[in-house]
Amino acid sequence: MQTIAKRVIETKGKTSGFDYLRVGLALSVIAVHSTVTSYGAEVDHLIWARPQVAFYHMILPMFFAVSGFLVAGSLERCETLVSFYGLRVLRILPALFVEVVMSAIVLGPLVSTLKPASYFVAPEFRAYFLNLIGDMHYVLPGVFAANPLPHIVNGQLWTVPFELECYIALGVLTIIGLLRCPRILLFIVAAGQALWAWEAIRRGGDHTLGASGPVLVLCFLVGVLLFLYREYVPLNKPLFATALFLSLGLVLLPRGAYYVSVPATYLTVYVGLLDPPKVRYLFSGDYSYGLYLYGVPIQQGFASMGSWAHHWYLNLAFTLALGFSIAFFSWHYIEKPTLALRRFLPALEKRALLLMARKSKILSKEVADARPA
């Protein structure tokens, strides 16, 4: 029987499927936002309600499922949380820092209706930098006020706090030893899914479509579980087809996305473990993060040029052209160079292990000294 573990061993853990998934999902986010930035939230809501765009609702759950599965593998390869969190910081923070600063310092003053003297002293300007610590703010003073989607500078950053929660949860689970007891983690995730299912029932009059933050966290944790149980989870086309059918069917139902974490994560891992040939330019770097970060600011900037720009196909074409250029720059001159700093993490990890061993030795001695003779 083919399992996830066997597939990982066959490919030595290096499949192009996950690379295609990351880029494809980032491009899908841009495609989705081409409507809301061109026509506004009301038209966008009508489009999301159409059965033809069921895949739209799968984009973010699949993003978090990819993250959960791959990050669990990264954690397993790290001796301590020092290197694990060091890698997360190096991967996420530098590019996010540059994007936030560029939006606030460069883009904002260029398109704001306020004069620079008023713009830089406005409270919204200062608050925008809180995005760097997961306290999300989407508005800059006087920016994009006349756009079809008014005021929003970078709306897709709403997922960042949930991603941070996932990393924190993974660290806590590691510290208390639950990652060494997958059955307990399985029970916790099942209980979380049951509670969220009850919440779906309780919200009987709520016809919201799409995945919310807690669903994304569940997808992340299911991804972690699939990695931990990789030796036992079969990998085959019938299960993939079932997962695809369930996922697309559920997201079209009111509150159906509350139940989508397991099938969405399975189909994500299945696709990720495929290994089609790589397109040379597309994989000359990891451009998915840059595309995700800069997509909406580019689209909002384009929409601010006037009513002639309020067409989704023009918006999409412009954003893909400029977005890939910026993502190329971000990867080769920001993300890749800062990731090179991970060579210092083993030394930090070694120090952490020595410190832990020293404290453990001191604690053992104190306990022994405290025992009665």
C-alpha positions in Angstrom: 0.0 0.0 0.0 1.3 3.4 -1.0 1.4 5.7 2.0 2.4 9.3 2.6 5.6 8.1 4.3 6.6 5.9 1.3 6.0 8.7 -1.1 8.1 11.1 1.0 10.9 8.5 1.0 10.6 7.9 -2.7 11.0 11.5 -3.5 13.5 12.2 -0.7 11.0 14.8 0.6 11.6 17.1 -2.4 8.6 17.2 -4.7 7.7 19.9 -7.1 4.0 19.5 -6.2 4.3 21.7 -3.1 6.2 24.3 -5.1 3.5 24.4 -7.7 0.8 24.6 -5.0 2.4 27.6 -3.2 2.7 29.6 -6.4 -0.7 28.5 -7.7 -2.4 29.4 -4.5 -0.6 32.8 -4.4 -1.7 33.5 -8.0 -5.3 32.4 -7.0 -5.4 34.9 -4.2 -4.4 37.6 -6.7 -7.1 36.4 -9.2 -9.7 36.4 -6.4 -8.8 39.9 -5.4 -8.9 41.2 -8.9 -12.7 41.4 -8.7 -13.1 43.0 -5.2 -10.4 45.6 -6.0 -12.1 46.4 -9.4 -15.8 46.4 -8.5 -16.1 46.5 -4.7 -17.2 44.2 -2.0 -20.9 43.9 -3.0 -20.1 42.6 -6.5 -17.4 40.4 -5.1 -19.8 38.8 -2.6 -22.2 37.9 -5.5 -19.3 36.3 -7.4 -18.2 34.2 -4.4 -21.8 32.8 -4.0 -21.7 31.2 -7.5 -21.1 27.5 -7.6 -18.6 28.0 -10.5 -16.0 29.5 -8.2 -16.1 26.8 -5.5 -12.4 26.6 -5.7 -12.1 30.2 -4.3 -13.1 28.9 -0.9 -10.4 26.3 -0.9 -7.5 28.6 -1.4 -6.7 29.6 2.2 -7.5 26.2 3.7 -5.1 24.7 1.3 -2.5 27.4 2.1 -2.7 26.5 5.8 -2.7 22.7 5.1 0.5 23.1 3.1 2.0 25.1 6.0 1.0 22.5 8.6 2.4 19.5 6.8 5.7 21.2 5.8 6.3 23.0 9.1 5.8 19.7 11.0 8.6 18.2 8.9 10.8 21.3 9.6 10.1 20.9 13.4 11.1 17.3 13.3 14.4 18.1 11.8 15.2 20.8 14.4 16.7 19.7 17.7 15.1 22.5 19.7 12.5 25.3 19.2 15.4 27.8 18.9 16.2 26.7 15.4 12.6 26.1 14.5 11.4 29.6 15.5 14.6 31.0 14.1 13.8 29.6 10.7 10.2 30.9 10.9 11.4 34.4 11.7 13.9 34.4 8.9 11.3 33.1 6.4 8.5 35.5 7.4 9.6 38.7 9.0 12.2 40.3 6.6 9.9 40.3 3.6 6.9 41.3 5.7 9.0 44.2 7.2 10.0 45.5 3.8 6.4 45.3 2.5 4.9 47.1 5.5 7.6 49.8 5.3 7.3 50.3 1.6 3.5 50.5 1.8 3.7 53.1 4.6 6.7 55.1 3.5 6.6 55.0 -0.3 3.1 54.0 -1.5 1.1 55.8 1.1 2.5 59.3 0.5 2.3 58.9 -3.3 -1.4 58.2 -3.3 -2.7 59.7 -0.1 -5.1 62.6 -0.3 -3.3 64.2 2.7 -0.2 66.3 2.5 3.0 64.6 3.8 3.0 66.8 6.9 -0.4 65.5 7.9 0.1 62.0 6.6 3.2 61.1 8.7 1.7 62.4 12.0 -1.7 60.6 11.6 -2.3 57.8 14.1 -3.2 55.3 11.2 0.4 55.8 9.9 1.9 54.7 13.3 -0.6 51.9 13.8 0.2 50.4 10.4 3.7 49.3 11.7 1.9 47.0 14.3 1.4 44.6 11.4 5.0 43.5 12.0 3.9 41.9 15.4 0.7 40.4 14.2 -1.6 43.3 15.3 -3.2 43.9 12.0 -4.1 47.3 10.6 -5.2 47.7 7.0 -5.7 51.5 6.6 -3.2 54.3 5.9 -4.3 57.9 6.2 -6.0 59.2 3.1 -5.0 56.1 1.0 -7.3 54.6 -1.6 -10.3 56.4 -0.2 -12.0 56.6 -3.6 -11.3 53.1 -4.7 -14.1 50.5 -5.3 -12.6 48.8 -2.2 -12.0 51.9 -0.2 -9.2 52.5 2.3 -7.8 48.9 2.4 -4.1 48.8 1.7 -3.3 45.1 2.2 -6.4 43.1 3.3 -5.0 39.6 2.9 -2.7 40.2 5.9 -5.8 39.2 8.0 -4.4 35.6 7.9 -1.1 36.5 9.6 -2.3 36.4 13.2 -3.8 32.9 12.6 -0.5 31.7 11.1 1.3 33.0 14.2 -1.2 31.2 16.4 -0.4 28.0 14.5 3.3 28.4 15.1 2.8 29.2 18.8 0.4 26.2 19.2 3.0 23.9 17.6 5.7 25.2 20.0 3.4 24.6 23.0 2.5 21.1 21.8 6.2 20.4 21.5 7.0 21.7 25.0 4.3 19.6 26.7 5.2 16.5 24.6 2.0 16.1 22.7 3.8 15.8 19.3 5.3 12.6 20.7 1.8 11.4 21.5 -0.1 11.8 18.2 -3.2 10.1 19.5 -3.7 12.9 22.1 -3.2 15.5 19.4 -5.7 13.6 17.2 -8.2 13.8 20.0 -7.6 17.5 20.5 -8.1 18.2 16.8 -11.2 16.0 16.6 -12.6 17.8 19.7 -11.8 21.2 18.0 -13.6 20.1 14.8 -16.6 18.9 16.8 -16.8 22.2 18.7 -16.6 24.1 15.5 -19.2 21.9 13.9 -21.5 22.7 16.9 -20.8 26.4 16.3 -21.9 25.9 12.7 -25.2 24.5 13.9 -25.6 27.2 16.5 -25.2 29.8 13.8 -28.2 28.4 11.9 -29.1 31.8 10.4 -25.6 32.6 9.3 -25.2 31.9 5.5 -21.5 32.9 5.4 -19.5 31.1 2.7 -15.8 30.5 3.0 -13.3 29.6 5.7 -12.8 31.6 8.9 -9.7 31.8 11.0 -10.4 28.8 13.3 -11.0 26.6 10.2 -7.6 27.7 8.9 -6.0 26.7 12.2 -7.7 23.3 12.0 -6.4 22.8 8.5 -2.9 23.6 9.8 -3.2 21.1 12.6 -4.7 18.4 10.3 -1.6 18.9 8.1 0.6 18.3 11.2 -1.4 15.1 11.9 -1.0 13.8 8.4 2.7 14.3 8.7 2.8 12.5 12.1 0.7 9.7 10.9 2.3 9.6 7.5 3.2 5.9 7.8 -0.4 4.9 8.2 -2.2 7.3 5.9 -2.8 5.7 2.4 -2.1 7.8 -0.7 -4.3 6.9 -3.6 -6.6 8.3 -6.2 -9.9 7.1 -4.8 -9.2 8.9 -1.5 -8.1 12.0 -3.4 -11.2 12.0 -5.5 -13.4 11.6 -2.4 -11.6 14.5 -0.7 -11.9 16.7 -3.7 -15.7 16.0 -4.0 -16.3 16.6 -0.3 -14.2 19.8 -0.2 -15.8 21.4 -3.2 -19.3 20.3 -2.1 -18.9 21.5 1.5 -17.6 25.0 0.7 -20.7 25.6 -1.4 -23.0 25.0 1.5 -23.8 27.7 4.1 -21.3 27.1 6.9 -20.1 24.1 5.1 -16.5 25.3 5.2 -16.6 24.7 9.0 -16.2 21.0 8.2 -13.7 21.1 5.4 -10.4 20.7 7.3 -9.8 17.0 6.8 -10.7 16.6 3.1 -9.1 19.8 2.1 -5.9 18.9 3.9 -5.7 15.4 2.4 -6.2 16.6 -1.2 -3.6 19.3 -0.6 -1.0 16.8 0.6 -1.8 14.5 -2.2 -1.2 17.2 -4.8 1.9 18.4 -2.9 3.5 15.0 -3.1 3.2 14.8 -6.9 6.4 15.6 -8.8 5.7 17.1 -12.2 8.7 18.7 -14.1 9.6 22.1 -13.0 9.3 25.2 -15.1 12.8 26.8 -15.0 11.8 30.5 -14.5 8.9 29.7 -12.2 11.2 27.8 -9.9 14.4 29.9 -10.1 13.2 31.1 -6.7 10.3 30.8 -4.2 8.1 33.7 -5.4 4.9 32.7 -3.7 5.4 34.7 -0.5 6.3 37.9 -2.4 3.2 37.5 -4.7 1.0 37.0 -1.6 2.4 40.0 0.2 2.4 42.6 -2.6 -0.7 41.5 -4.6 -3.4 43.7 -3.0 -1.3 46.9 -2.7 -0.5 46.6 -6.4 -4.1 45.9 -7.3 -5.3 48.8 -5.1 -2.7 51.1 -6.7 -3.9 50.1 -10.2 -7.5 50.6 -9.2 -6.7 54.1 -8.0 -5.7 55.2 -11.5 -9.3 55.8 -12.5 -12.5 54.1 -13.7 -10.7 52.8 -16.8 -8.7 50.5 -14.5 -11.8 49.0 -12.9 -11.8 45.8 -14.9 -10.7 42.5 -13.4 -8.8 41.4 -16.5 -6.7 44.6 -16.6 -6.2 44.5 -12.9 -5.0 40.9 -13.1 -2.7 41.4 -16.0 -1.1 44.4 -14.5 -0.7 42.8 -11.1 0.8 39.6 -12.5 3.4 41.5 -14.5 4.4 43.8 -11.7 3.8 41.3 -9.0 6.3 38.7 -10.4 8.9 41.5 -10.9 8.6 42.5 -7.2 8.4 38.9 -6.0 11.6 38.2 -8.0 13.4 41.1 -6.3 12.0 40.2 -2.9 13.2 36.6 -3.1 16.7 37.3 -4.6 17.5 40.4 -2.6 15.6 40.0 0.7 14.2 36.6 1.4 17.1 34.4 0.1 19.9 36.5 1.6 18.2 36.5 5.0 17.5 32.8 4.8 21.3 32.4 4.4 21.6 33.5 8.0 20.2 30.1 9.1 23.8 28.9 9.1 24.1 30.6 12.5 21.2 28.7 14.0 23.0 25.4 14.8 25.4 27.4 17.0 22.5 29.1 18.8 20.8 25.7 19.1 24.0 24.1 20.6 24.1 26.9 23.2 20.5 26.4 24.0 21.1 22.6 24.5 24.1 23.3 26.7 22.1 25.7 28.8 19.2 23.3 29.1 21.6 20.5 30.2 23.3 22.8 32.7 20.0 23.8 34.2 18.8 20.2 34.3 22.0 19.2 36.1 21.6 22.0 38.7 18.0 21.1 39.2 18.9 17.5 39.7 21.5 18.4 42.3 19.1 20.7 44.2 16.6 17.9 44.3 19.2 15.4 45.5 20.4 17.8 48.2 16.9 18.4 49.4 16.3 14.7 50.1 16.5 13.7 53.7 19.7 11.8 54.7 
